[in-house]
Amino acid sequence: MGLFLLTLNMFSLSSSSMKIFLLPSNLLSIFISAVQWYQITVCVALASVLSKLFFAQSSVIVVAMFWLSVVVGRPIGAYLFGKYADHYDRMHAVRLSFLLMFVATFSIMLLPTRFSILFVLFTFLQGFAIGGNHNISVMNSGAKGGNKYYLSSLSLIGFFCGFMASSAVVAIFNLIMQHDLQSGLQGGLANFAWRIPIFLSIPMVAIGLINLNQYKPSQLGKSTLVRIRFNTRIVQSFILVMIHMIFIYTVFVFLPNYKIMVVGESAYVVWLYNLLTLTITALLVPKFADIAYKYGSLRSLKLANGLLIATCALNALVAWDLNTITISIFFAVIMGIVHASFFGYITMIFHPSVRGRISSLLVNISASIAALCVPLMMKIAAASLGLFVSIIAFFAMCSIVIMRHMKEEWAK
């Protein structure tokens, strides 16, 4: 804790010139989340290099070990950071999560090769740290009106920004280092150049700490730590979160890999259209957040799931046989509705004294399960695309049924 406070003091603003790095609350939520997810996903994107350096094995093993470590760490971190946020201060929980992510990623960057056990340990710490990421949403949950849906959705948009940024940086790295990578990393710059994409996050971390040390949300304050009571509301919310997390991973993880590996589209083209999807989604979120506030978040979510079912029925799934730009625009609308209404709803339905723990656990456990489902998605789609389409449509219908038994006044 002393190291934590010392680091924060190092980044405190001592001159007016540093104010150029200060971000408004909406951009800060996106930025903090993007930096954290960049640090995780950049290591995943470097799997082909890290596998040879740390394990002398195929990249598949590294990706599997990495994700298992992250998956195990996320729920643990979600509960502990959520508990801290509920009892003490949500902003401090975000700061600690952000700093721990930096320590874990920076340690990986400095780690000598062949230290495979330490590599797995630090990836676990990354997962543990990302468990506190959802508190970025919770700390904005005191906003009024449609802003509560808008602000709470921004941390997830930050995830997509971090994912896209890491993909772009590593793609450039792979292009520059192509000769050394093909030679098996027996010499040359590739033995240490893989650390550069990770090193690029350090200036971003500095800007994040500067902002986190200054940002003072008005709704912060100590609260009595109330015991979580397991009830029907939690079960319904978890199933709903799980279904929507599978949809999110389908769009941003499974679909790009499917288009590249099965359809045979250029990775560069698929990446650009994924960026288009993210951009359209981010632009639509404020509008759909206002709609969710005026007409009800559950109605908005039913609309999103109805559109998904219509997409599945349109062309044996998700218009995957159509061109990529059609998919990008159509899914961007659905994602915009889901982000603007769903995450605000989940953030607001629980009492403030348990909001950090429950919402963090719901999001992180469901995200971990969805991440593990991606290989299964690939196998199902490879065996029968029609079956995979039917499963996605079935999930969407289940969401609508679940929401029929949920109450809109919970979110008020």
Backbone hydrogen bonds, N-H to C=O, Kabsch-Sander energy under -0.5 kcal/mol:
donor,donor_aa,acceptor,acceptor_aa,energy
5,L,1,M,-2.5
6,L,2,G,-2.4
7,T,3,L,-2.4
8,L,4,F,-2.0
9,N,5,L,-2.2
10,M,6,L,-1.7
11,F,7,T,-1.1
11,F,8,L,-0.6
12,S,9,N,-1.2
14,S,12,S,-0.6
18,M,15,S,-1.3
19,K,16,S,-1.5
20,I,17,S,-1.0
21,F,18,M,-1.9
22,L,19,K,-1.5
28,L,24,P,-2.5
29,S,25,S,-2.0
30,I,26,N,-1.4
31,F,27,L,-2.9
32,I,28,L,-2.8
33,S,29,S,-1.5
34,A,30,I,-2.6
35,V,31,F,-2.5
36,Q,32,I,-2.0
37,W,33,S,-2.5
38,Y,34,A,-2.3
39,Q,35,V,-1.8
40,I,36,Q,-1.2
41,T,37,W,-2.8
42,V,38,Y,-2.3
43,C,39,Q,-0.6
43,C,40,I,-0.7
44,V,40,I,-1.4
45,A,41,T,-2.6
46,L,42,V,-1.0
47,A,44,V,-1.8
49,V,46,L,-1.1
50,L,46,L,-2.8
51,S,47,A,-2.6
52,K,48,S,-0.6
53,L,49,V,-1.8
54,F,50,L,-2.9
55,F,50,L,-0.6
55,F,51,S,-1.4
56,A,51,S,-1.4
57,Q,51,S,-1.5
61,I,58,S,-0.8
62,V,58,S,-1.0
63,V,59,S,-2.7
64,A,60,V,-2.4
65,M,61,I,-2.8
66,F,62,V,-3.1
67,W,63,V,-2.7
68,L,64,A,-2.3
69,S,65,M,-2.3
70,V,66,F,-2.4
71,V,67,W,-3.2
72,V,68,L,-2.2
73,G,69,S,-2.1
74,R,70,V,-2.3
76,I,72,V,-0.8
77,G,73,G,-2.6
78,A,74,R,-2.7
79,Y,75,P,-2.1
80,L,76,I,-2.2
81,F,77,G,-2.8
82,G,78,A,-1.9
83,K,79,Y,-2.7
84,Y,80,L,-2.2
85,A,81,F,-2.6
86,D,82,G,-2.4
87,H,83,K,-1.9
88,Y,84,Y,-2.7
89,D,84,Y,-0.7
93,A,89,D,-1.6
94,V,90,R,-2.0
95,R,91,M,-2.6
96,L,92,H,-2.6
97,S,93,A,-2.3
98,F,94,V,-2.6
99,L,95,R,-2.7
100,L,96,L,-2.4
101,M,97,S,-2.0
102,F,98,F,-1.7
103,V,99,L,-2.4
104,A,100,L,-2.4
105,T,101,M,-2.6
106,F,102,F,-3.0
107,S,103,V,-1.9
108,I,104,A,-1.7
109,M,105,T,-2.0
110,L,106,F,-1.6
111,L,107,S,-0.9
111,L,108,I,-0.5
114,R,53,L,-0.5
115,F,112,P,-1.1
116,S,114,R,-1.6
119,F,115,F,-1.9
120,V,116,S,-2.2
121,L,117,I,-2.1
122,F,118,L,-2.6
123,T,119,F,-1.9
124,F,120,V,-2.0
125,L,121,L,-1.9
126,Q,122,F,-1.8
127,G,123,T,-2.1
128,F,124,F,-2.7
129,A,125,L,-2.6
130,I,126,Q,-2.4
131,G,127,G,-0.9
132,G,129,A,-1.8
133,N,130,I,-1.5
135,N,132,G,-1.2
136,I,133,N,-2.1
137,S,134,H,-1.3
138,V,134,H,-1.7
139,M,135,N,-2.4
140,N,137,S,-1.2
141,S,138,V,-1.7
143,A,140,N,-1.8
147,N,144,K,-1.3
148,K,145,G,-1.5
149,Y,146,G,-0.8
150,Y,146,G,-1.9
151,L,147,N,-3.3
152,S,148,K,-1.2
153,S,149,Y,-1.1
153,S,150,Y,-0.5
154,L,151,L,-1.0
157,I,153,S,-1.5
158,G,154,L,-2.1
159,F,155,S,-1.2
160,F,156,L,-1.5
161,C,157,I,-2.1
162,G,158,G,-2.6
163,F,159,F,-2.4
164,M,160,F,-2.6
165,A,161,C,-2.5
166,S,162,G,-2.3
167,S,163,F,-1.9
168,A,164,M,-2.2
169,V,165,A,-2.5
170,V,166,S,-2.4
171,A,167,S,-2.0
172,I,168,A,-2.0
173,F,169,V,-2.3
174,N,170,V,-3.0
175,L,171,A,-1.8
176,I,172,I,-2.4
177,M,173,F,-2.7
178,Q,175,L,-0.8
181,L,177,M,-2.5
182,Q,178,Q,-2.2
183,S,179,H,-1.3
184,G,181,L,-1.2
185,L,180,D,-2.0
191,N,188,G,-1.2
192,F,189,L,-2.0
193,A,189,L,-3.0
194,W,190,A,-0.7
195,R,192,F,-1.6
196,I,193,A,-1.7
198,I,194,W,-0.6
199,F,195,R,-2.7
200,L,196,I,-1.9
201,S,198,I,-1.7
202,I,199,F,-1.9
204,M,200,L,-0.6
205,V,201,S,-2.4
206,A,202,I,-2.2
207,I,203,P,-2.1
208,G,204,M,-2.3
209,L,205,V,-2.6
210,I,206,A,-2.1
211,N,207,I,-2.0
212,L,208,G,-2.7
213,N,209,L,-1.9
214,Q,211,N,-1.1
215,Y,211,N,-2.5
220,L,217,P,-1.2
223,S,87,H,-0.7
226,V,224,T,-0.8
230,F,228,I,-0.6
235,V,231,N,-1.7
236,Q,232,T,-2.8
237,S,233,R,-2.3
238,F,234,I,-2.6
239,I,235,V,-2.3
240,L,236,Q,-2.1
241,V,237,S,-2.9
242,M,238,F,-2.9
243,I,239,I,-2.2
244,H,240,L,-2.1
245,M,241,V,-2.5
246,I,242,M,-2.0
247,F,243,I,-1.7
248,I,244,H,-2.3
249,Y,245,M,-2.7
250,T,246,I,-1.9
251,V,247,F,-2.1
252,F,248,I,-2.5
253,V,249,Y,-1.8
254,F,249,Y,-2.8
255,L,250,T,-3.2
257,N,253,V,-1.3
258,Y,254,F,-2.6
259,K,255,L,-2.6
260,I,256,P,-1.8
261,M,257,N,-3.1
262,V,258,Y,-2.3
263,V,258,Y,-1.9
264,G,259,K,-0.7
265,E,259,K,-2.8
270,V,266,S,-2.5
271,W,267,A,-2.4
272,L,268,Y,-2.0
273,Y,269,V,-2.2
274,N,270,V,-2.0
275,L,271,W,-2.1
276,L,272,L,-1.8
277,T,273,Y,-2.2
278,L,274,N,-2.3
279,T,275,L,-2.5
280,I,276,L,-2.5
281,T,277,T,-2.4
282,A,278,L,-2.6
283,L,279,T,-1.9
284,L,280,I,-1.8
285,V,281,T,-1.7
288,F,284,L,-2.5
289,A,285,V,-2.5
290,D,286,P,-1.6
291,I,287,K,-1.8
292,A,288,F,-2.6
293,Y,289,A,-1.8
294,K,290,D,-2.1
295,Y,291,I,-2.9
296,G,292,A,-1.5
300,S,296,G,-1.6
301,L,297,S,-2.4
302,K,298,L,-2.3
303,L,299,R,-1.9
304,A,300,S,-2.1
305,N,301,L,-2.4
306,G,302,K,-2.4
307,L,303,L,-2.3
308,L,304,A,-1.8
309,I,305,N,-2.3
310,A,306,G,-2.2
311,T,307,L,-2.1
312,C,308,L,-2.3
313,A,309,I,-2.4
314,L,310,A,-1.5
315,N,311,T,-1.2
317,L,311,T,-0.5
319,A,311,T,-0.6
320,W,317,L,-3.0
322,L,319,A,-1.6
326,T,323,N,-0.6
327,I,323,N,-1.4
328,S,324,T,-2.5
329,I,325,I,-2.1
330,F,326,T,-2.3
331,F,327,I,-2.9
332,A,328,S,-1.6
333,V,329,I,-1.4
334,I,330,F,-1.4
335,M,331,F,-3.1
336,G,332,A,-2.2
337,I,333,V,-2.0
338,V,334,I,-2.4
339,H,335,M,-2.8
340,A,336,G,-2.3
341,S,337,I,-1.7
342,F,338,V,-2.1
343,F,338,V,-0.8
343,F,339,H,-0.6
345,Y,341,S,-2.0
346,I,342,F,-2.7
347,T,343,F,-1.7
348,M,344,G,-1.6
349,I,345,Y,-1.7
354,V,351,H,-2.1
355,R,351,H,-1.1
356,G,352,P,-0.5
358,I,354,V,-2.6
359,S,355,R,-1.9
360,S,356,G,-1.6
361,L,357,R,-2.3
362,L,358,I,-2.8
363,V,359,S,-2.3
364,N,360,S,-2.6
365,I,361,L,-2.5
366,S,362,L,-1.6
367,A,363,V,-2.1
368,S,364,N,-2.2
369,I,365,I,-2.2
370,A,366,S,-2.6
371,A,367,A,-2.4
372,L,368,S,-1.8
373,C,369,I,-1.1
374,V,370,A,-0.6
374,V,371,A,-0.9
377,M,373,C,-2.5
378,M,374,V,-2.1
379,K,375,P,-1.9
380,I,376,L,-2.6
381,A,377,M,-2.7
382,A,378,M,-2.3
383,A,379,K,-2.0
384,S,380,I,-3.0
388,F,384,S,-1.9
389,V,385,L,-2.3
390,S,386,G,-2.2
391,I,387,L,-2.0
392,I,388,F,-2.1
393,A,389,V,-2.3
394,F,390,S,-2.4
395,F,391,I,-2.5
396,A,392,I,-2.0
397,M,393,A,-2.2
398,C,394,F,-2.4
399,S,395,F,-2.1
400,I,396,A,-1.7
401,V,397,M,-2.1
402,I,398,C,-2.7
403,M,399,S,-2.4
404,R,400,I,-1.0
404,R,401,V,-0.6
405,H,401,V,-0.5
405,H,402,I,-1.5
406,M,403,M,-1.1
410,W,407,K,-1.2
411,A,408,E,-1.6
412,K,409,E,-1.4
